[in-house]
Amino acid sequence: MALLTDFEEIVQRDVPLADYTWLRVGGPAEYFAQPRSVDELRGLVQRCRAEDVPVRLLGGGSNLLVRDEGVPGMVVQLSHPAFREIRIEKHRAVAGGGARLGQVISSSVREGLAGLENLIGIPGTVGGALHGNAGARGGDVGQWTRRAMVMTRSGEIFHRERDDLVFSYRQSSLDELVILEAEFDLEPDDPAQLTKRMQKLWIVKKASQPMSHQSAGCVFKNPRGMSAAMLIEQAGLKSTRIGGAEVSSQHANFIITEPGATAQDVLRLIDLMRSRVAERLGVEMETELDIW
């Protein structure tokens, strides 16, 4: 296949994706690539389109469950430094789509720019955070986003301006294939006070979520006006186990996995959580976890 011939330096076959997700389960990608530049990414995307090879973007793997049978087509990860640059320009933070959200927050706080610190503890990349409008009680990433540079499935690159962006609970209008870069308009503040605030928020989050285990982000979105974790706990599911997957005893909207767990274990547990909450509490829950 010409796909492998022309991109053999960056494309691998049958790469296990479990190593790239926080749950540490799931099968392989048929093709896996880590491009080294925007031009190389664009060439790969265009070649995949020409050969009818589906393309998926893998971020930090913190909100992803890969099925045991794996993923057909091309999985691309923007792990090269070319996609992870972070710059502070006056009252603005500019970050590559592959940059870690936590590093963008730390850089902003260090330069005395407020806004993103409420999101401390949310894992993953800038691109993933924008696509799913990651947020916490103090707000979401969308409210600070000024513009984004994106790449379409045909390899075209353009900017999406603030007036063209729509953010809602755990979703956004940024549905292009790749978010290459994002700009955040932030507010000047005292770096020392911001750092203290960020550290306090981190301590609270670390105490309430199973960060020392193999786990992903929240499994379900919070139904309007309700807590998904509280609903799951009320349904009597805390610490429930199927195979190597278990509902966290610390936070019921997290699933933790043990070595040897399978994606099927996790999927069966998700189905049980959804059906039990619907049956006992009459609430239909929607998954926040991305399932491939």
N, C-alpha and C positions, 0 to 999 in steps of 0.2 A: 504493500500500500504506500502511495506517495506521501501520505501523512507521516509515516515513520521514516521514510527515506529523507525527506527534507527537514524534519524536525527531530532527528534521532538524538541530538544533544540534550533535548529537554523533555522528550516524551518517553515514558516507560509503559510497559504492558502489565496488566494483572497485578496492580499494586494494592496490597491490603489497606483498606481505609480505616480499620480499627485503630491503627497507630495515630491517626490524625483527628480522632474524635475523643471527647472527654469521657464518653461512656465506654470506650475501648471495646466495642463490639461491631460486627458487621463484616460484609464480604469485600471483595476487591473492586477497584475501578478497572474497566476494560482498558482505558488509556488514562494516564496521569501525567500532567505537565506542570512545571514551575517556570514560566517564562522569565527572561532576564531583562526585558525592556518592553515598553508600550508597543513599539513596532513589531517585536517578536510575538507579543500577545495578539496583536491585530492580524498578523499573517496567519497565525494558528487558527484564530476564530474564523477567518475567511476561508481557509482550507477546509475546516470542519464543515462549514456551511456548504461548500461546493461538493463535498463528498457525503452529505446528509448524515454527518456524525453529530449526535446531540452533544451539547456542551453544558456543563454545570460548573458553578463557582463554589469552591470550598473555602470558607473563612477560617476562623479559629477552631471550628468543630465543637464549640461549646453549646450549641443549640441544635444539634444534629444527631439523628439516629439513622444509620445505614443498615438496610436489611441484609440478612445473612447471604442472600444470593448475589449481592454486590450490585454494581451500577454499570449499565451499558453506556457506551460512548466515552466522551472525554470529560475528565474532572480536572479543573484548573485551580491552582492555588497561587495566590500572589504573595509568596514568601520572600522573594528577592528584595534586597534593599531599595531597588528602583521604585517599588510600590509602597514603601514603608516610611518615607521621609516625613518629618514633622517640622514645620516652621512656625514661628511666632512673628507676626507682622502687625505692630502697633496693638490694636485691640482685637486682633483676629488670629485664630489658630487655623493653620492649613495643614491637612494631613492626607497622606496617601491612603487609598482604600484598603491596603493590606496592613496598615499600621495598627498596633494594638490600642484599643480604646483607652485602656488604663495608662498607657504611656502618653497619650494625648492629654489626658486629664492631669497627670503629674507635671507635664511640661507647661501647661496653662497655669496651673496653680503656682508653680515656681516663678513664673513671670508676672504674677499678680493679676491674673485674669479669672474672673468668677463666672460660674454658670454650670460648667460640666462636672464640678466636684460632687454634685449630688448623685452622679452615676458611678461613683467609685465602687469597685467590686463587681461591676458587670463585665464579664469576660468577653472575648471575641475581638473582631476587627472593626475598624471604622465602617467598612463597606457593609458588613453584616448588621452592625448596629443601626445604620441608616435605613437599610432595606426593611428591617423589622421594627423601626422606630423604638429602639431599646429605651427603657425608662425605669424609674423608681418612684418612690413617693414624692420626691422633690421635683419631678418633672421628667421630660423625655429629651432625647437628643435632637429631635426635630425642631424644637422651639428655638434652638441656637443656630440652626443651619441656615447659612446665607445662600450658598450655591453648591452645586456638585457637578463634577465632570464625569461623564459616563461614556461607555462604549456599548453600542447596540449589538445584536446577534449577527449583523452583517459586517461588523467591524468599524462602523462609523463612530466618530468621537464628537461630542458636543457638550455644551454646558446647559444645565437645568438651573434657572434662576429661582430665587425665593418665591416670586409670584406664581411660578409654575409648579411649585411643590405643595403636596398635600400630605399632612401627617395626621394619623389618628392612632387609636390605641393598638399598639404592636403591629402597625402596618403603615406603609407609605406609598406614594405614587412613583417611587424610584424602582421601577420594575424592569429596567434595562439589564442586559447580561452582566455588565461590570460597572461598579462604582470605582472610578480611578482615583478621584480626589474629592475632598470636601472642605469647605470653608465655614468656620464657625465665628459668628459675631459675639464677643464676650464683653464682660463689664470689668473695668479696673477696680481692684480691691487690694487690701494689704496682704502680701504673700504669707506673712507669719500667721495671721488670723485664718486665712484660707487653708493653710496647711493643717492647723489645729482642727478646723471643721472637717476636713477630708479624713483625717486620722480617726476622729470620733465616729464618723459615718462608717468607715471601714471596720472598726472594732465591733460596732453594732451588727453589721451585716455578717461578719465572720462568725459571730456568736449564734446567729439565727439560721445559718445555712450550712449544709454538709460539705464544706470546701475541701476537707482532707480526704474525701472518698472519690472513687470513680463515679462521676455524676455529670449531668448536663444542667442547663438552665431549667427554669420552670417548665413542667410538662404541659400544664393547661393555662390558658388565659383566664384572668379573673372575670367571671360573669359580672355584668353591670351591678355595681353596688354590693358585691359579695367577694369573699376571699376564696379562691379555689382550694388553698391549703386547708382552710377551716371546713369547707364542705367535705373534702376527702377525709379529714379527721372525724367529722361528725358521722360519716358513713362507716366508721369503724375500721378504716383501712391502714392506719399508721402501722408500720413494721410488717405489713403483709408481704409475703415472699412468693415468687414463682420462679423456680429454677435458681439461677444466679442473680436475679434482679429483685430488689426490695424497695418498698415505699419507705423513705427516710423517716426515722423516728424523731429526727430533729425538725424537719420541715416537710409536711406531708405532700407538698407539690413538687418534690424532688424524688427521682428514682436513683438509687445507687446500685452499682453492679460489682460483682466479685469476679476475680479471674476465673475464666471458664464459662462465664455467662454468655448467652447468645442474644442476638437482636430479637429473636422470636420470644424469648423470656420477657423482654421489655415490652414488646407489642402486646403480649397476652396480659401483662400487668396493666398497661394503659387501657386496654379494653375493659378489664375488670373495674378499674377506677371509674371510668366513664359510665358504665352500665349500673354500677352500684349507687353512685351519686344520683343518677336519673331515677332509679327505682326507689330509693329510700327518701330522697329529698326533692324529687321532681325538677331537678335542674339539669339542663343539657350543657355539657362542657365542651369547649373547642380547644384542640391541642395548640399549644404555642411551639412545641418542639417540631422542627422540620424533619420529615420522614422521607428518606429516599428509597 
